[in-house]
């Protein structure tokens, strides 16, 4: 119960803070630098990989003990920061290379997500995982694939 309350307070506080921060002059100076862009996707990939590992090792407690939400908190925080930059600066926040990297990674993640869904479905049919962990396993897998692909394309370019 304490963890649930702490997560709720964190999310509400972060959203209220982001709303008011996006209305300040400081928010207009936030830029999506290459370092922030890379950090965003490295944290996303790590959270996805940790989430897949925890979902596989303890599928019953991933949802009941709110591990799912705890693993997503770092990604949520960075996405919220990027959201403030997008609200303050508009659509010109990302440069062409970043947009290209995200588009390439999105295509790769879309194709790979079909394979992930098929594998998860086969594991569920074999009664390896309960059906309640289908969404967390898929979500963490998609997050890991997309974020790792963006980080890879960013490094490659």
Backbone as JSON Lines, residues from 0, in Angstrom:
{"i":0,"aa":"X","n":[0.82,-1.2,0.0],"ca":[0.0,0.0,0.0],"c":[0.86,1.26,0.0]}
{"i":1,"aa":"X","n":[1.98,1.22,0.73],"ca":[2.85,2.38,0.8],"c":[3.49,2.64,-0.57]}
{"i":2,"aa":"X","n":[3.89,1.57,-1.25],"ca":[4.47,1.72,-2.58],"c":[3.47,2.3,-3.56]}
{"i":3,"aa":"X","n":[2.23,1.84,-3.5],"ca":[1.19,2.34,-4.38],"c":[0.96,3.84,-4.14]}
{"i":4,"aa":"X","n":[0.92,4.24,-2.89],"ca":[0.73,5.65,-2.55],"c":[1.93,6.48,-3.0]}
{"i":5,"aa":"X","n":[3.14,5.97,-2.81],"ca":[4.34,6.7,-3.23],"c":[4.37,6.86,-4.75]}
{"i":6,"aa":"X","n":[4.02,5.82,-5.49],"ca":[3.96,5.92,-6.95],"c":[2.93,6.93,-7.4]}
{"i":7,"aa":"X","n":[1.77,6.91,-6.75],"ca":[0.71,7.86,-7.1],"c":[1.16,9.3,-6.84]}
{"i":8,"aa":"X","n":[1.75,9.54,-5.68],"ca":[2.22,10.89,-5.35],"c":[3.31,11.33,-6.33]}
{"i":9,"aa":"X","n":[4.22,10.43,-6.68],"ca":[5.28,10.75,-7.62],"c":[4.71,11.13,-8.98]}
{"i":10,"aa":"X","n":[3.78,10.33,-9.48],"ca":[3.21,10.6,-10.81],"c":[2.42,11.9,-10.82]}
{"i":11,"aa":"X","n":[1.58,12.11,-9.83],"ca":[0.79,13.34,-9.78],"c":[1.72,14.55,-9.63]}
{"i":12,"aa":"X","n":[2.71,14.45,-8.75],"ca":[3.65,15.55,-8.56],"c":[4.45,15.84,-9.82]}
{"i":13,"aa":"X","n":[4.88,14.8,-10.5],"ca":[5.64,14.98,-11.74],"c":[4.78,15.62,-12.82]}
{"i":14,"aa":"X","n":[3.55,15.19,-12.95],"ca":[2.67,15.78,-13.97],"c":[2.34,17.24,-13.67]}
{"i":15,"aa":"X","n":[2.08,17.54,-12.41],"ca":[1.81,18.94,-12.03],"c":[3.06,19.79,-12.24]}
{"i":16,"aa":"X","n":[4.21,19.25,-11.84],"ca":[5.46,19.97,-12.05],"c":[5.75,20.2,-13.52]}
{"i":17,"aa":"X","n":[5.51,19.2,-14.34],"ca":[5.74,19.34,-15.78],"c":[4.79,20.37,-16.39]}
{"i":18,"aa":"X","n":[3.56,20.39,-15.93],"ca":[2.59,21.35,-16.45],"c":[3.05,22.78,-16.16]}
{"i":19,"aa":"X","n":[3.42,23.04,-14.91],"ca":[3.85,24.39,-14.56],"c":[5.22,24.73,-15.15]}
{"i":20,"aa":"X","n":[6.11,23.75,-15.23],"ca":[7.42,23.98,-15.82],"c":[7.32,24.34,-17.3]}
{"i":21,"aa":"X","n":[6.39,23.72,-18.0],"ca":[6.26,24.0,-19.43],"c":[5.77,25.41,-19.7]}
{"i":22,"aa":"X","n":[5.26,26.09,-18.7],"ca":[4.76,27.46,-18.85],"c":[5.82,28.52,-18.49]}
{"i":23,"aa":"X","n":[7.0,28.11,-18.1],"ca":[8.02,29.05,-17.68],"c":[9.0,29.37,-18.81]}
{"i":24,"aa":"X","n":[9.79,30.4,-18.61],"ca":[10.82,30.76,-19.59],"c":[11.94,29.73,-19.62]}
{"i":25,"aa":"X","n":[12.17,29.07,-18.49],"ca":[13.22,28.06,-18.42],"c":[12.94,26.92,-19.39]}
{"i":26,"aa":"X","n":[11.66,26.58,-19.53],"ca":[11.3,25.46,-20.41],"c":[11.64,25.77,-21.86]}
{"i":27,"aa":"X","n":[11.6,27.02,-22.24],"ca":[11.92,27.38,-23.62],"c":[13.4,27.17,-23.94]}
{"i":28,"aa":"X","n":[14.25,27.11,-22.9],"ca":[15.68,26.88,-23.1],"c":[16.05,25.4,-23.08]}
{"i":29,"aa":"X","n":[15.1,24.54,-22.78],"ca":[15.37,23.1,-22.79],"c":[15.5,22.65,-24.24]}
{"i":30,"aa":"X","n":[16.55,21.95,-24.52],"ca":[16.7,21.42,-25.86],"c":[16.93,19.92,-25.78]}
{"i":31,"aa":"X","n":[16.52,19.25,-26.8],"ca":[16.75,17.81,-26.88],"c":[18.13,17.64,-27.5]}
{"i":32,"aa":"X","n":[19.14,17.74,-26.67],"ca":[20.5,17.6,-27.15],"c":[20.76,16.14,-27.51]}
{"i":33,"aa":"X","n":[21.85,15.91,-28.19],"ca":[22.19,14.54,-28.57],"c":[22.44,13.68,-27.33]}
{"i":34,"aa":"X","n":[22.99,14.3,-26.31],"ca":[23.24,13.55,-25.07],"c":[21.94,13.14,-24.39]}
{"i":35,"aa":"X","n":[20.97,14.06,-24.32],"ca":[19.68,13.73,-23.73],"c":[18.96,12.69,-24.58]}
{"i":36,"aa":"X","n":[19.03,12.83,-25.89],"ca":[18.39,11.89,-26.8],"c":[18.95,10.48,-26.59]}
{"i":37,"aa":"X","n":[20.26,10.4,-26.49],"ca":[20.91,9.1,-26.29],"c":[20.57,8.55,-24.9]}
{"i":38,"aa":"X","n":[20.6,9.39,-23.88],"ca":[20.27,8.96,-22.52],"c":[18.83,8.45,-22.44]}
{"i":39,"aa":"X","n":[17.93,9.15,-23.1],"ca":[16.53,8.75,-23.12],"c":[16.38,7.31,-23.61]}
{"i":40,"aa":"X","n":[17.07,6.99,-24.67],"ca":[16.89,5.68,-25.26],"c":[17.73,4.59,-24.57]}
{"i":41,"aa":"X","n":[18.82,4.96,-23.99],"ca":[19.58,3.98,-23.2],"c":[18.8,3.59,-21.95]}
{"i":42,"aa":"X","n":[18.22,4.59,-21.28],"ca":[17.4,4.3,-20.1],"c":[16.17,3.47,-20.5]}
{"i":43,"aa":"X","n":[15.58,3.78,-21.65],"ca":[14.45,3.0,-22.13],"c":[14.83,1.56,-22.4]}
{"i":44,"aa":"X","n":[15.98,1.36,-23.04],"ca":[16.43,-0.01,-23.33],"c":[16.73,-0.77,-22.05]}
{"i":45,"aa":"X","n":[17.41,-0.12,-21.11],"ca":[17.72,-0.78,-19.83],"c":[16.46,-1.12,-19.05]}
{"i":46,"aa":"X","n":[15.51,-0.2,-19.02],"ca":[14.26,-0.47,-18.31],"c":[13.51,-1.62,-18.98]}
{"i":47,"aa":"X","n":[13.52,-1.65,-20.3],"ca":[12.86,-2.74,-21.01],"c":[13.52,-4.08,-20.74]}
{"i":48,"aa":"X","n":[14.84,-4.11,-20.76],"ca":[15.56,-5.36,-20.51],"c":[15.35,-5.83,-19.07]}
{"i":49,"aa":"X","n":[15.44,-4.91,-18.11],"ca":[15.18,-5.26,-16.71],"c":[13.75,-5.75,-16.54]}
{"i":50,"aa":"X","n":[12.81,-5.08,-17.19],"ca":[11.41,-5.48,-17.11],"c":[11.16,-6.86,-17.68]}
{"i":51,"aa":"X","n":[11.76,-7.17,-18.83],"ca":[11.61,-8.51,-19.41],"c":[12.2,-9.55,-18.47]}
{"i":52,"aa":"X","n":[13.37,-9.27,-17.93],"ca":[14.01,-10.21,-17.01],"c":[13.18,-10.46,-15.77]}
{"i":53,"aa":"X","n":[12.65,-9.38,-15.19],"ca":[11.82,-9.54,-13.97],"c":[10.5,-10.23,-14.28]}
{"i":54,"aa":"X","n":[9.93,-9.93,-15.44],"ca":[8.66,-10.58,-15.81],"c":[8.85,-12.07,-16.02]}
{"i":55,"aa":"X","n":[9.98,-12.45,-16.6],"ca":[10.25,-13.87,-16.82],"c":[10.56,-14.59,-15.5]}
{"i":56,"aa":"X","n":[11.34,-13.94,-14.64],"ca":[11.75,-14.61,-13.4],"c":[10.67,-14.63,-12.33]}
{"i":57,"aa":"X","n":[9.83,-13.62,-12.27],"ca":[8.75,-13.61,-11.28],"c":[7.45,-13.09,-11.87]}
{"i":58,"aa":"X","n":[6.82,-13.89,-12.72],"ca":[5.63,-13.42,-13.43],"c":[4.43,-13.15,-12.53]}
{"i":59,"aa":"X","n":[4.31,-13.85,-11.42],"ca":[3.15,-13.65,-10.56],"c":[3.2,-12.31,-9.82]}
{"i":60,"aa":"X","n":[4.39,-11.86,-9.49],"ca":[4.49,-10.65,-8.67],"c":[4.77,-9.38,-9.47]}
{"i":61,"aa":"X","n":[4.93,-9.48,-10.78],"ca":[5.25,-8.29,-11.58],"c":[4.12,-7.26,-11.5]}
{"i":62,"aa":"X","n":[2.88,-7.71,-11.45],"ca":[1.75,-6.79,-11.36],"c":[1.26,-6.6,-9.93]}
{"i":63,"aa":"X","n":[1.24,-7.68,-9.16],"ca":[0.67,-7.59,-7.81],"c":[1.53,-6.75,-6.88]}
{"i":64,"aa":"X","n":[2.84,-6.72,-7.09],"ca":[3.72,-5.94,-6.22],"c":[4.17,-4.64,-6.86]}
{"i":65,"aa":"X","n":[3.55,-4.26,-7.96],"ca":[3.8,-3.0,-8.66],"c":[5.24,-2.86,-9.17]}
{"i":66,"aa":"X","n":[5.87,-3.96,-9.47],"ca":[7.22,-3.93,-10.05],"c":[7.17,-3.33,-11.44]}
{"i":67,"aa":"X","n":[6.09,-3.59,-12.15],"ca":[5.89,-3.05,-13.5],"c":[6.01,-1.53,-13.49]}
{"i":68,"aa":"X","n":[5.32,-0.9,-12.57],"ca":[5.33,0.56,-12.5],"c":[6.69,1.09,-12.05]}
{"i":69,"aa":"X","n":[7.31,0.41,-11.1],"ca":[8.61,0.87,-10.59],"c":[9.67,0.83,-11.69]}
{"i":70,"aa":"X","n":[9.65,-0.21,-12.5],"ca":[10.63,-0.33,-13.58],"c":[10.42,0.77,-14.63]}
{"i":71,"aa":"X","n":[9.18,1.2,-14.82],"ca":[8.89,2.23,-15.82],"c":[9.1,3.66,-15.32]}
{"i":72,"aa":"X","n":[9.33,3.85,-14.03],"ca":[9.49,5.21,-13.49],"c":[10.64,6.0,-14.13]}
{"i":73,"aa":"X","n":[11.83,5.44,-14.31],"ca":[12.89,6.23,-14.96],"c":[12.52,6.66,-16.38]}
{"i":74,"aa":"X","n":[11.89,5.77,-17.12],"ca":[11.47,6.1,-18.49],"c":[10.39,7.18,-18.46]}
{"i":75,"aa":"X","n":[9.44,7.03,-17.54],"ca":[8.38,8.02,-17.39],"c":[8.96,9.4,-17.09]}
{"i":76,"aa":"X","n":[9.94,9.45,-16.21],"ca":[10.54,10.73,-15.83],"c":[11.23,11.4,-17.01]}
{"i":77,"aa":"X","n":[12.0,10.64,-17.77],"ca":[12.7,11.23,-18.91],"c":[11.72,11.61,-20.01]}
{"i":78,"aa":"X","n":[10.71,10.78,-20.26],"ca":[9.7,11.12,-21.26],"c":[8.95,12.38,-20.86]}
{"i":79,"aa":"X","n":[8.72,12.55,-19.58],"ca":[8.04,13.76,-19.1],"c":[8.91,15.0,-19.35]}
{"i":80,"aa":"X","n":[10.2,14.87,-19.1],"ca":[11.13,15.98,-19.36],"c":[11.14,16.33,-20.86]}
{"i":81,"aa":"X","n":[11.17,15.31,-21.71],"ca":[11.13,15.54,-23.16],"c":[9.78,16.15,-23.55]}
{"i":82,"aa":"X","n":[8.71,15.71,-22.89],"ca":[7.4,16.29,-23.15],"c":[7.34,17.77,-22.82]}
{"i":83,"aa":"X","n":[8.0,18.18,-21.74],"ca":[8.07,19.6,-21.4],"c":[8.78,20.36,-22.5]}
{"i":84,"aa":"X","n":[9.87,19.81,-23.02],"ca":[10.6,20.45,-24.11],"c":[9.73,20.55,-25.36]}
{"i":85,"aa":"X","n":[8.98,19.52,-25.64],"ca":[8.1,19.55,-26.82],"c":[6.99,20.57,-26.66]}
{"i":86,"aa":"X","n":[6.42,20.66,-25.46],"ca":[5.37,21.66,-25.23],"c":[5.91,23.08,-25.35]}
{"i":87,"aa":"X","n":[7.1,23.29,-24.85],"ca":[7.67,24.64,-24.84],"c":[8.18,25.07,-26.21]}
{"i":88,"aa":"X","n":[8.72,24.15,-26.97],"ca":[9.38,24.52,-28.22],"c":[8.6,24.17,-29.47]}
{"i":89,"aa":"X","n":[7.64,23.32,-29.37],"ca":[6.88,22.94,-30.55],"c":[7.5,21.76,-31.27]}
{"i":90,"aa":"X","n":[7.17,21.63,-32.54],"ca":[7.57,20.44,-33.3],"c":[9.01,20.45,-33.77]}
{"i":91,"aa":"X","n":[9.71,21.56,-33.68],"ca":[11.09,21.64,-34.18],"c":[12.12,21.17,-33.16]}
{"i":92,"aa":"X","n":[11.71,20.37,-32.2],"ca":[12.59,19.97,-31.12],"c":[13.64,18.96,-31.56]}
{"i":93,"aa":"X","n":[13.26,18.01,-32.4],"ca":[14.19,16.98,-32.85],"c":[14.8,17.38,-34.19]}
{"i":94,"aa":"X","n":[16.09,17.06,-34.36],"ca":[16.71,17.33,-35.66],"c":[16.42,16.18,-36.62]}
{"i":95,"aa":"X","n":[16.84,16.34,-37.87],"ca":[16.51,15.35,-38.91],"c":[17.11,13.98,-38.62]}
{"i":96,"aa":"X","n":[18.32,13.96,-38.07],"ca":[18.97,12.69,-37.76],"c":[18.21,11.94,-36.67]}
{"i":97,"aa":"X","n":[17.76,12.66,-35.65],"ca":[17.0,12.03,-34.58],"c":[15.67,11.5,-35.08]}
{"i":98,"aa":"X","n":[15.01,12.26,-35.94],"ca":[13.74,11.82,-36.51],"c":[13.95,10.57,-37.37]}
{"i":99,"aa":"X","n":[15.02,10.57,-38.16],"ca":[15.34,9.41,-38.99],"c":[15.64,8.18,-38.13]}
{"i":100,"aa":"X","n":[16.41,8.37,-37.07],"ca":[16.71,7.25,-36.16],"c":[15.44,6.69,-35.54]}
{"i":101,"aa":"X","n":[14.55,7.57,-35.1],"ca":[13.3,7.11,-34.49],"c":[12.42,6.39,-35.5]}
{"i":102,"aa":"X","n":[12.38,6.88,-36.73],"ca":[11.57,6.22,-37.76],"c":[12.12,4.84,-38.09]}
{"i":103,"aa":"X","n":[13.42,4.73,-38.25],"ca":[14.03,3.42,-38.53],"c":[13.79,2.45,-37.38]}
{"i":104,"aa":"X","n":[13.97,2.93,-36.16],"ca":[13.77,2.07,-34.99],"c":[12.3,1.69,-34.84]}
{"i":105,"aa":"X","n":[11.4,2.6,-35.18],"ca":[9.97,2.3,-35.12],"c":[9.59,1.18,-36.08]}
{"i":106,"aa":"X","n":[10.14,1.22,-37.28],"ca":[9.88,0.15,-38.24],"c":[10.42,-1.17,-37.76]}
{"i":107,"aa":"X","n":[11.63,-1.15,-37.23],"ca":[12.23,-2.38,-36.71],"c":[11.43,-2.92,-35.52]}
{"i":108,"aa":"X","n":[11.05,-2.04,-34.62],"ca":[10.29,-2.46,-33.44],"c":[8.91,-2.99,-33.84]}
{"i":109,"aa":"X","n":[8.3,-2.39,-34.85],"ca":[6.99,-2.87,-35.3],"c":[7.09,-4.3,-35.83]}
{"i":110,"aa":"X","n":[8.08,-4.54,-36.67],"ca":[8.26,-5.89,-37.2],"c":[8.63,-6.89,-36.13]}
{"i":111,"aa":"X","n":[9.52,-6.48,-35.23],"ca":[9.96,-7.39,-34.17],"c":[8.84,-7.65,-33.16]}
{"i":112,"aa":"X","n":[7.94,-6.69,-33.0],"ca":[6.86,-6.88,-32.03],"c":[5.92,-8.0,-32.46]}
{"i":113,"aa":"X","n":[5.77,-8.21,-33.75],"ca":[4.95,-9.34,-34.21],"c":[5.57,-10.66,-33.78]}
{"i":114,"aa":"X","n":[6.88,-10.74,-33.92],"ca":[7.59,-11.95,-33.51],"c":[7.47,-12.14,-32.0]}
{"i":115,"aa":"X","n":[7.61,-11.06,-31.25],"ca":[7.48,-11.13,-29.78],"c":[6.1,-11.61,-29.39]}
{"i":116,"aa":"X","n":[5.06,-11.1,-30.04],"ca":[3.7,-11.52,-29.73],"c":[3.52,-13.01,-30.0]}
{"i":117,"aa":"X","n":[4.05,-13.48,-31.12],"ca":[3.94,-14.91,-31.43],"c":[4.67,-15.78,-30.4]}
{"i":118,"aa":"X","n":[5.85,-15.36,-29.99],"ca":[6.61,-16.11,-28.98],"c":[5.88,-16.11,-27.65]}
{"i":119,"aa":"X","n":[5.38,-14.95,-27.24],"ca":[4.65,-14.87,-25.97],"c":[3.4,-15.75,-26.02]}
{"i":120,"aa":"X","n":[2.7,-15.72,-27.16],"ca":[1.5,-16.54,-27.31],"c":[1.84,-18.03,-27.21]}
{"i":121,"aa":"X","n":[2.92,-18.45,-27.86],"ca":[3.32,-19.86,-27.78],"c":[3.71,-20.24,-26.35]}
{"i":122,"aa":"X","n":[4.4,-19.34,-25.65],"ca":[4.76,-19.6,-24.25],"c":[3.52,-19.68,-23.37]}
{"i":123,"aa":"X","n":[2.54,-18.85,-23.67],"ca":[1.29,-18.89,-22.9],"c":[0.53,-20.18,-23.17]}
{"i":124,"aa":"X","n":[0.5,-20.61,-24.43],"ca":[-0.17,-21.86,-24.77],"c":[0.5,-23.06,-24.11]}
{"i":125,"aa":"X","n":[1.81,-22.96,-23.94],"ca":[2.55,-24.02,-23.26],"c":[2.47,-23.88,-21.74]}
{"i":126,"aa":"X","n":[1.7,-22.9,-21.28],"ca":[1.48,-22.63,-19.86],"c":[2.77,-22.3,-19.11]}
{"i":127,"aa":"X","n":[3.67,-21.6,-19.8],"ca":[4.89,-21.14,-19.16],"c":[4.6,-19.87,-18.35]}
{"i":128,"aa":"X","n":[3.75,-18.99,-18.91],"ca":[3.39,-17.74,-18.25],"c":[1.88,-17.65,-18.11]}
{"i":129,"aa":"X","n":[1.41,-17.04,-17.03],"ca":[-0.02,-16.75,-16.94],"c":[-0.37,-15.62,-17.91]}
{"i":130,"aa":"X","n":[-1.61,-15.56,-18.32],"ca":[-2.0,-14.54,-19.31],"c":[-1.92,-13.12,-18.76]}
{"i":131,"aa":"X","n":[-1.9,-12.95,-17.46],"ca":[-1.82,-11.61,-16.87],"c":[-0.51,-10.9,-17.19]}
{"i":132,"aa":"X","n":[0.55,-11.64,-17.5],"ca":[1.84,-11.0,-17.78],"c":[2.06,-10.77,-19.27]}
{"i":133,"aa":"X","n":[1.06,-11.05,-20.09],"ca":[1.21,-10.85,-21.52],"c":[1.54,-9.39,-21.84]}
{"i":134,"aa":"X","n":[0.74,-8.45,-21.3],"ca":[0.98,-7.04,-21.6],"c":[2.31,-6.53,-21.06]}
{"i":135,"aa":"X","n":[2.66,-6.77,-19.78],"ca":[3.97,-6.29,-19.32],"c":[5.13,-6.87,-20.12]}
{"i":136,"aa":"X","n":[5.05,-8.14,-20.45],"ca":[6.12,-8.76,-21.22],"c":[6.23,-8.15,-22.61]}
{"i":137,"aa":"X","n":[5.09,-7.93,-23.25],"ca":[5.09,-7.3,-24.57],"c":[5.58,-5.85,-24.48]}
{"i":138,"aa":"X","n":[5.08,-5.12,-23.5],"ca":[5.44,-3.71,-23.36],"c":[6.93,-3.54,-23.1]}
{"i":139,"aa":"X","n":[7.47,-4.33,-22.18],"ca":[8.9,-4.25,-21.9],"c":[9.73,-4.67,-23.12]}
{"i":140,"aa":"X","n":[9.28,-5.69,-23.83],"ca":[10.0,-6.14,-25.02],"c":[10.01,-5.06,-26.09]}
{"i":141,"aa":"X","n":[8.86,-4.47,-26.35],"ca":[8.77,-3.41,-27.36],"c":[9.61,-2.2,-26.96]}
{"i":142,"aa":"X","n":[9.57,-1.83,-25.68],"ca":[10.38,-0.72,-25.2],"c":[11.86,-0.99,-25.37]}
{"i":143,"aa":"X","n":[12.29,-2.2,-25.03],"ca":[13.7,-2.57,-25.15],"c":[14.14,-2.57,-26.62]}
{"i":144,"aa":"X","n":[13.32,-3.15,-27.49],"ca":[13.68,-3.22,-28.91],"c":[13.74,-1.83,-29.52]}
{"i":145,"aa":"X","n":[12.72,-1.02,-29.29],"ca":[12.69,0.32,-29.88],"c":[13.83,1.19,-29.35]}
{"i":146,"aa":"X","n":[13.99,1.22,-28.05],"ca":[15.02,2.09,-27.47],"c":[16.43,1.64,-27.85]}
{"i":147,"aa":"X","n":[16.65,0.34,-27.83],"ca":[17.97,-0.16,-28.23],"c":[18.24,0.12,-29.7]}
{"i":148,"aa":"X","n":[17.22,0.0,-30.54],"ca":[17.39,0.28,-31.97],"c":[17.68,1.76,-32.21]}
{"i":149,"aa":"X","n":[17.0,2.65,-31.5],"ca":[17.28,4.08,-31.66],"c":[18.7,4.39,-31.22]}
{"i":150,"aa":"X","n":[19.1,3.84,-30.07],"ca":[20.47,4.06,-29.59],"c":[21.5,3.5,-30.58]}
{"i":151,"aa":"X","n":[21.21,2.33,-31.17],"ca":[22.11,1.74,-32.16],"c":[22.21,2.61,-33.41]}
{"i":152,"aa":"X","n":[21.07,3.02,-33.95],"ca":[21.09,3.86,-35.15],"c":[21.76,5.2,-34.87]}
{"i":153,"aa":"X","n":[21.58,5.71,-33.66],"ca":[22.21,6.98,-33.29],"c":[23.72,6.85,-33.28]}
{"i":154,"aa":"X","n":[24.21,5.74,-32.71],"ca":[25.65,5.49,-32.66],"c":[26.24,5.23,-34.05]}
{"i":155,"aa":"X","n":[25.45,4.55,-34.88],"ca":[25.9,4.17,-36.2],"c":[26.04,5.38,-37.12]}
{"i":156,"aa":"X","n":[25.17,6.36,-36.95],"ca":[25.16,7.55,-37.84],"c":[26.26,8.52,-37.54]}
